[in-house]
Amino acid sequence: MSVFFVTFSIFLLVIGGMAIGYIVQRKTISGSCGGLGPLGIERICNCPEPCDARKKREARAARAEEWKRNQIL
């Protein structure tokens, strides 16, 4: 049972150290490979033409962003 407590304590120390390092550096969490950009894929689906639902979603987001920009000015 003492081996379990020692191992558990070591894991807690490592996780705590990682958490403190993350808080101190204030860096965003990112994947180790850098995402799909290095592979030449700009979008998740990599479709030549987005579907209608995505076009509507993007248009709605653009309108909302434009509205926000106009409210600030």
KETIVO-364354 format. One record per residue: residue number from 1; x, y, z of N, C-alpha, C, O in turn. Coordinates in nm, 3 decimals, decimal comma, m for minus. Atoms other than C-alpha are relative to their C-alpha. Example, Ala and Ser with C-alpha at 12.3 -4.5 7.8 and 13.67 -1.06 7.14 Angstrom:
! residues 2
k->1; neast->0,089; nnorth->m0,119; nup->0,000; caeast->1,230; canorth->m0,450; caup->0,780; ceast->0,090; cnorth->0,120; cup->0,000; oeast->0,194; onorth->0,118; oup->0,066
k->2; neast->m0,082; nnorth->m0,119; nup->m0,006; caeast->1,367; canorth->m0,106; caup->0,714; ceast->m0,077; cnorth->0,109; cup->0,073; oeast->m0,026; onorth->0,220; oup->0,090
! end
This chain:
! residues 73
k->1; neast->0,082; nnorth->m0,119; nup->0,000; caeast->0,000; canorth->0,000; caup->0,000; ceast->0,087; cnorth->0,126; cup->0,000; oeast->0,047; onorth->0,228; oup->m0,055
k->2; neast->m0,087; nnorth->m0,117; nup->m0,003; caeast->0,290; canorth->0,236; caup->0,064; ceast->0,052; cnorth->0,035; cup->m0,140; oeast->0,075; onorth->0,152; oup->m0,170
k->3; neast->m0,043; nnorth->m0,025; nup->0,137; caeast->0,404; canorth->0,195; caup->m0,299; ceast->m0,107; cnorth->0,081; cup->m0,074; oeast->m0,075; onorth->0,171; oup->m0,151
k->4; neast->0,111; nnorth->m0,072; nup->0,062; caeast->0,062; canorth->0,315; caup->m0,411; ceast->0,003; cnorth->0,147; cup->0,041; oeast->m0,009; onorth->0,234; oup->m0,045
k->5; neast->m0,001; nnorth->m0,137; nup->m0,048; caeast->0,082; canorth->0,627; caup->m0,194; ceast->0,120; cnorth->0,078; cup->m0,054; oeast->0,107; onorth->0,196; oup->m0,088
k->6; neast->m0,119; nnorth->m0,065; nup->0,054; caeast->0,435; canorth->0,709; caup->m0,310; ceast->m0,021; cnorth->0,032; cup->m0,148; oeast->0,007; onorth->0,143; oup->m0,193
k->7; neast->0,025; nnorth->m0,021; nup->0,143; caeast->0,338; canorth->0,664; caup->m0,676; ceast->m0,105; cnorth->0,108; cup->m0,021; oeast->m0,089; onorth->0,195; oup->m0,106
k->8; neast->0,107; nnorth->m0,100; nup->0,011; caeast->0,020; canorth->0,866; caup->m0,632; ceast->0,053; cnorth->0,139; cup->0,032; oeast->0,017; onorth->0,235; oup->m0,036
k->9; neast->m0,058; nnorth->m0,129; nup->m0,037; caeast->0,215; canorth->1,145; caup->m0,462; ceast->0,089; cnorth->0,054; cup->m0,112; oeast->0,087; onorth->0,174; oup->m0,140
k->10; neast->m0,086; nnorth->m0,043; nup->0,110; caeast->0,467; canorth->1,156; caup->m0,747; ceast->m0,085; cnorth->0,051; cup->m0,115; oeast->m0,054; onorth->0,155; oup->m0,175
k->11; neast->0,089; nnorth->m0,045; nup->0,106; caeast->0,186; canorth->1,180; caup->m1,001; ceast->m0,062; cnorth->0,135; cup->0,034; oeast->m0,071; onorth->0,222; oup->m0,053
k->12; neast->0,057; nnorth->m0,129; nup->m0,040; caeast->0,025; canorth->1,463; caup->m0,804; ceast->0,103; cnorth->0,112; cup->m0,011; oeast->0,069; onorth->0,222; oup->m0,054
k->13; neast->m0,105; nnorth->m0,101; nup->0,012; caeast->0,356; canorth->1,650; caup->m0,789; ceast->0,025; cnorth->0,037; cup->m0,146; oeast->0,041; onorth->0,154; oup->m0,179
k->14; neast->m0,024; nnorth->m0,027; nup->0,143; caeast->0,408; canorth->1,614; caup->m1,165; ceast->m0,116; cnorth->0,079; cup->m0,059; oeast->m0,094; onorth->0,176; oup->m0,131
k->15; neast->0,117; nnorth->m0,072; nup->0,052; caeast->0,052; canorth->1,726; caup->m1,246; ceast->m0,004; cnorth->0,141; cup->0,056; oeast->m0,035; onorth->0,235; oup->m0,016
k->16; neast->m0,004; nnorth->m0,133; nup->m0,060; caeast->0,082; canorth->2,016; caup->m1,002; ceast->0,108; cnorth->0,086; cup->m0,062; oeast->0,086; onorth->0,205; oup->m0,087
k->17; neast->m0,107; nnorth->m0,075; nup->0,065; caeast->0,414; canorth->2,120; caup->m1,156; ceast->m0,038; cnorth->0,044; cup->m0,140; oeast->m0,007; onorth->0,156; oup->m0,182
k->18; neast->0,045; nnorth->m0,036; nup->0,134; caeast->0,263; canorth->2,112; caup->m1,504; ceast->m0,103; cnorth->0,112; cup->0,006; oeast->m0,101; onorth->0,203; oup->m0,077
k->19; neast->0,102; nnorth->m0,103; nup->m0,014; caeast->m0,032; canorth->2,322; caup->m1,386; ceast->0,064; cnorth->0,134; cup->0,035; oeast->0,025; onorth->0,238; oup->m0,020
k->20; neast->m0,068; nnorth->m0,124; nup->m0,037; caeast->0,195; canorth->2,579; caup->m1,225; ceast->0,077; cnorth->0,056; cup->m0,120; oeast->0,077; onorth->0,177; oup->m0,143
k->21; neast->m0,072; nnorth->m0,045; nup->0,120; caeast->0,409; canorth->2,594; caup->m1,540; ceast->m0,093; cnorth->0,061; cup->m0,102; oeast->m0,059; onorth->0,162; oup->m0,165
k->22; neast->0,099; nnorth->m0,054; nup->0,094; caeast->0,102; canorth->2,650; caup->m1,753; ceast->m0,049; cnorth->0,137; cup->0,046; oeast->m0,062; onorth->0,229; oup->m0,035
k->23; neast->0,049; nnorth->m0,127; nup->m0,053; caeast->m0,024; canorth->2,928; caup->m1,526; ceast->0,107; cnorth->0,108; cup->m0,012; oeast->0,075; onorth->0,222; oup->m0,046
k->24; neast->m0,108; nnorth->m0,098; nup->0,004; caeast->0,315; canorth->3,102; caup->m1,514; ceast->0,030; cnorth->0,044; cup->m0,142; oeast->0,052; onorth->0,163; oup->m0,165
k->25; neast->m0,035; nnorth->m0,035; nup->0,137; caeast->0,382; canorth->3,089; caup->m1,890; ceast->m0,113; cnorth->0,070; cup->m0,074; oeast->m0,087; onorth->0,145; oup->m0,168
k->26; neast->0,117; nnorth->m0,060; nup->0,064; caeast->0,028; canorth->3,196; caup->m1,990; ceast->m0,002; cnorth->m0,023; cup->m0,151; oeast->m0,040; onorth->0,065; oup->m0,228
k->27; neast->0,003; nnorth->0,034; nup->0,142; caeast->0,063; canorth->3,021; caup->m2,324; ceast->m0,129; cnorth->m0,076; cup->m0,028; oeast->m0,186; onorth->m0,141; oup->0,060
k->28; neast->0,118; nnorth->0,077; nup->0,038; caeast->m0,229; canorth->2,877; caup->m2,514; ceast->0,038; cnorth->m0,145; cup->m0,020; oeast->0,151; onorth->m0,176; oup->m0,058
k->29; neast->m0,023; nnorth->0,142; nup->0,020; caeast->m0,261; canorth->2,503; caup->m2,529; ceast->m0,010; cnorth->m0,029; cup->m0,149; oeast->m0,107; onorth->0,012; oup->m0,214
k->30; neast->0,003; nnorth->0,035; nup->0,141; caeast->m0,176; canorth->2,370; caup->m2,874; ceast->0,053; cnorth->m0,141; cup->m0,018; oeast->0,124; onorth->m0,194; oup->0,067
k->31; neast->m0,045; nnorth->0,135; nup->0,030; caeast->m0,114; canorth->2,036; caup->m3,032; ceast->0,148; cnorth->m0,003; cup->m0,035; oeast->0,205; onorth->0,100; oup->m0,071
k->32; neast->m0,143; nnorth->0,010; nup->0,027; caeast->0,237; canorth->1,909; caup->m3,083; ceast->0,032; cnorth->0,007; cup->m0,149; oeast->0,142; onorth->0,045; oup->m0,187
k->33; neast->m0,028; nnorth->0,002; nup->0,144; caeast->0,202; canorth->1,878; caup->m3,461; ceast->m0,034; cnorth->0,133; cup->m0,066; oeast->m0,001; onorth->0,151; oup->m0,183
k->34; neast->0,032; nnorth->m0,130; nup->0,058; caeast->0,072; canorth->2,232; caup->m3,516; ceast->m0,129; cnorth->0,002; cup->m0,078; oeast->m0,155; onorth->0,099; oup->m0,150
k->35; neast->0,129; nnorth->0,002; nup->0,069; caeast->m0,267; canorth->2,131; caup->m3,652; ceast->0,010; cnorth->m0,050; cup->m0,143; oeast->0,106; onorth->m0,118; oup->m0,179
k->36; neast->0,007; nnorth->0,049; nup->0,137; caeast->m0,363; canorth->2,066; caup->m4,012; ceast->0,069; cnorth->0,094; cup->m0,098; oeast->0,084; onorth->0,059; oup->m0,215
k->37; neast->m0,065; nnorth->m0,096; nup->0,088; caeast->m0,186; canorth->2,374; caup->m4,154; ceast->0,124; cnorth->m0,054; cup->m0,069; oeast->0,139; onorth->m0,032; oup->m0,190
k->38; neast->m0,119; nnorth->0,053; nup->0,067; caeast->0,148; canorth->2,198; caup->m4,220; ceast->m0,032; cnorth->m0,101; cup->m0,111; oeast->0,050; onorth->m0,125; oup->m0,199
k->39; neast->0,038; nnorth->0,097; nup->0,102; caeast->m0,039; canorth->1,941; caup->m4,426; ceast->m0,064; cnorth->0,065; cup->m0,121; oeast->m0,095; onorth->m0,002; oup->m0,220
k->40; neast->0,061; nnorth->m0,071; nup->0,111; caeast->m0,185; canorth->2,209; caup->m4,652; ceast->m0,152; cnorth->0,000; cup->0,005; oeast->m0,217; onorth->0,037; oup->m0,093
k->41; neast->0,145; nnorth->0,002; nup->m0,016; caeast->m0,539; canorth->2,167; caup->m4,519; ceast->m0,040; cnorth->0,124; cup->0,078; oeast->m0,002; onorth->0,139; oup->0,194
k->42; neast->0,038; nnorth->m0,124; nup->m0,067; caeast->m0,693; canorth->2,503; caup->m4,437; ceast->m0,128; cnorth->m0,014; cup->0,081; oeast->m0,145; onorth->0,052; oup->0,183
k->43; neast->0,127; nnorth->0,021; nup->m0,071; caeast->m1,038; canorth->2,382; caup->m4,331; ceast->m0,007; cnorth->m0,145; cup->0,046; oeast->0,066; onorth->m0,231; oup->m0,004
k->44; neast->0,014; nnorth->0,135; nup->m0,053; caeast->m1,145; canorth->2,077; caup->m4,138; ceast->m0,048; cnorth->m0,097; cup->m0,108; oeast->0,005; onorth->m0,207; oup->m0,120
k->45; neast->0,055; nnorth->0,092; nup->0,099; caeast->m1,347; canorth->1,930; caup->m4,423; ceast->0,083; cnorth->m0,004; cup->m0,128; oeast->0,078; onorth->m0,102; oup->m0,201
k->46; neast->m0,083; nnorth->m0,011; nup->0,119; caeast->m1,103; canorth->2,043; caup->m4,697; ceast->m0,081; cnorth->m0,016; cup->m0,128; oeast->m0,030; onorth->m0,068; oup->m0,228
k->47; neast->0,088; nnorth->0,004; nup->0,117; caeast->m1,395; canorth->2,067; caup->m4,940; ceast->0,030; cnorth->0,120; cup->m0,089; oeast->0,064; onorth->0,226; oup->m0,039
k->48; neast->m0,023; nnorth->m0,115; nup->0,087; caeast->m1,355; canorth->2,286; caup->m5,248; ceast->m0,108; cnorth->0,107; cup->0,018; oeast->m0,081; onorth->0,226; oup->0,000
k->49; neast->0,111; nnorth->m0,092; nup->m0,019; caeast->m1,694; canorth->2,445; caup->m5,177; ceast->m0,074; cnorth->m0,040; cup->0,128; oeast->m0,116; onorth->m0,154; oup->0,141
k->50; neast->0,070; nnorth->0,035; nup->m0,124; caeast->m1,853; canorth->2,463; caup->m4,829; ceast->m0,148; cnorth->m0,029; cup->m0,025; oeast->m0,207; onorth->0,020; oup->m0,122
k->51; neast->0,142; nnorth->0,035; nup->0,014; caeast->m2,202; canorth->2,319; caup->m4,782; ceast->m0,088; cnorth->0,121; cup->0,032; oeast->m0,041; onorth->0,221; oup->0,087
k->52; neast->0,093; nnorth->m0,112; nup->m0,020; caeast->m2,511; canorth->2,544; caup->m4,765; ceast->m0,014; cnorth->0,039; cup->0,147; oeast->m0,021; onorth->0,157; oup->0,181
k->53; neast->0,014; nnorth->m0,029; nup->m0,144; caeast->m2,544; canorth->2,510; caup->m4,388; ceast->0,121; cnorth->0,080; cup->0,051; oeast->0,106; onorth->0,173; oup->0,130
k->54; neast->m0,119; nnorth->m0,073; nup->m0,044; caeast->m2,185; canorth->2,626; caup->m4,340; ceast->0,000; cnorth->0,142; cup->m0,055; oeast->0,040; onorth->0,235; oup->0,015
k->55; neast->0,007; nnorth->m0,135; nup->0,058; caeast->m2,235; canorth->2,920; caup->m4,578; ceast->m0,095; cnorth->0,088; cup->0,081; oeast->m0,065; onorth->0,204; oup->0,107
k->56; neast->0,096; nnorth->m0,076; nup->m0,080; caeast->m2,541; canorth->3,028; caup->m4,377; ceast->0,060; cnorth->0,037; cup->0,135; oeast->0,046; onorth->0,150; oup->0,181
k->57; neast->m0,063; nnorth->m0,024; nup->m0,130; caeast->m2,349; canorth->2,993; caup->m4,049; ceast->0,106; cnorth->0,110; cup->m0,011; oeast->0,113; onorth->0,198; oup->0,075
k->58; neast->m0,104; nnorth->m0,101; nup->0,017; caeast->m2,056; canorth->3,197; caup->m4,182; ceast->m0,060; cnorth->0,138; cup->m0,029; oeast->m0,010; onorth->0,239; oup->0,019
k->59; neast->0,065; nnorth->m0,127; nup->0,029; caeast->m2,290; canorth->3,466; caup->m4,320; ceast->m0,061; cnorth->0,059; cup->0,126; oeast->m0,052; onorth->0,180; oup->0,148
k->60; neast->0,060; nnorth->m0,046; nup->m0,125; caeast->m2,473; canorth->3,487; caup->m3,987; ceast->0,109; cnorth->0,054; cup->0,094; oeast->0,090; onorth->0,157; oup->0,159
k->61; neast->m0,111; nnorth->m0,046; nup->m0,086; caeast->m2,141; canorth->3,519; caup->m3,801; ceast->0,056; cnorth->0,131; cup->m0,051; oeast->0,091; onorth->0,219; oup->0,028
k->62; neast->m0,052; nnorth->m0,125; nup->0,057; caeast->m2,023; canorth->3,790; caup->m4,042; ceast->m0,095; cnorth->0,115; cup->0,029; oeast->m0,050; onorth->0,226; oup->0,060
k->63; neast->0,097; nnorth->m0,105; nup->m0,031; caeast->m2,346; canorth->3,986; caup->m3,992; ceast->0,008; cnorth->0,040; cup->0,146; oeast->0,002; onorth->0,159; oup->0,179
k->64; neast->m0,010; nnorth->m0,029; nup->m0,143; caeast->m2,314; canorth->3,957; caup->m3,614; ceast->0,126; cnorth->0,080; cup->0,030; oeast->0,124; onorth->0,172; oup->0,111
k->65; neast->m0,125; nnorth->m0,074; nup->m0,021; caeast->m1,953; canorth->4,075; caup->m3,628; ceast->m0,012; cnorth->0,142; cup->m0,053; oeast->0,035; onorth->0,237; oup->0,011
k->66; neast->0,021; nnorth->m0,134; nup->0,057; caeast->m2,048; canorth->4,367; caup->m3,852; ceast->m0,089; cnorth->0,084; cup->0,091; oeast->m0,064; onorth->0,203; oup->0,110
k->67; neast->0,090; nnorth->m0,070; nup->m0,091; caeast->m2,331; canorth->4,460; caup->m3,615; ceast->0,075; cnorth->0,045; cup->0,125; oeast->0,057; onorth->0,157; oup->0,173
k->68; neast->m0,079; nnorth->m0,035; nup->m0,117; caeast->m2,091; canorth->4,451; caup->m3,319; ceast->0,093; cnorth->0,118; cup->m0,030; oeast->0,107; onorth->0,210; oup->0,050
k->69; neast->m0,091; nnorth->m0,107; nup->0,038; caeast->m1,844; canorth->4,670; caup->m3,506; ceast->m0,073; cnorth->0,133; cup->m0,012; oeast->m0,021; onorth->0,236; oup->0,028
k->70; neast->0,078; nnorth->m0,123; nup->0,015; caeast->m2,117; canorth->4,923; caup->m3,587; ceast->m0,048; cnorth->0,053; cup->0,135; oeast->m0,063; onorth->0,174; oup->0,152
k->71; neast->0,044; nnorth->m0,043; nup->m0,133; caeast->m2,235; canorth->4,931; caup->m3,225; ceast->0,112; cnorth->0,069; cup->0,076; oeast->0,087; onorth->0,160; oup->0,155
k->72; neast->m0,115; nnorth->m0,060; nup->m0,070; caeast->m1,885; canorth->5,017; caup->m3,102; ceast->0,026; cnorth->0,140; cup->m0,053; oeast->0,059; onorth->0,230; oup->0,024
k->73; neast->m0,025; nnorth->m0,132; nup->0,059; caeast->m1,849; canorth->5,307; caup->m3,344; ceast->m0,113; cnorth->0,089; cup->0,033; oeast->m0,114; onorth->0,205; oup->m0,006
! end
